[in-house]
Amino acid sequence: MKLTPTQIQSACRHLRAADPVMRTIIDAVGPYTLRFERDRFAMLVRSIVSQQISTSAARAIRRRLQELAGTEGLTAANLARFSLDELRSAGLSPQKATYVADLAGKVNDGTVDLRRIGRLADEQVVEQLVQIKGIGRWTAQMFLIFALGRPDVFPHDDLGVRTAIRDRYGLAHLPDKATSHAIAAPWRPWASVASWYCWRSLDLARNTQTVAKGYPT
């Protein structure tokens, strides 16, 4: 189940009481405004497309993919019909075309059931998604946070979260895994909400709106 407004209120109360630094971040950022992704398949396509390229390039490729998909849209059944060359015609690299084809194939044949994946525990969701080429643990954690609305996901490898921890907690360097988890321990069981506030704190510093409403790609 996705975070409810009541849970979000509880999360913010907990974070403010448990961590003075997080209290300062919440005061600066304001209300938690994340809108969860409804199209789970499209989110995963976006995740693959966006890997290691600029936001503008990713958006251009997504537009061309949507044009290729036509009126049937970016669904697994539709994209599974296209050859690798056809997917590459949208601007995907050979590797990413393979990833998108693998995603479409595994979702289309039921190997990964996105309609029922929300019934699984967090780690089971990760195990399901990492079967897909090009999707690792970080992408699976983003899916848990932005698509399934899970409350207690801490993506300790995320550069944005690590940067926010460094900047807000006065560290000289980006924190390692152990340091990140130690700082995040008081956030439990609302680590997803705290992570969103970390991202938004960077947005404020850069005067951007990257994750204000939804998944940042």
Beta strands, then each sheet from edge to edge (+ up, - down):
end
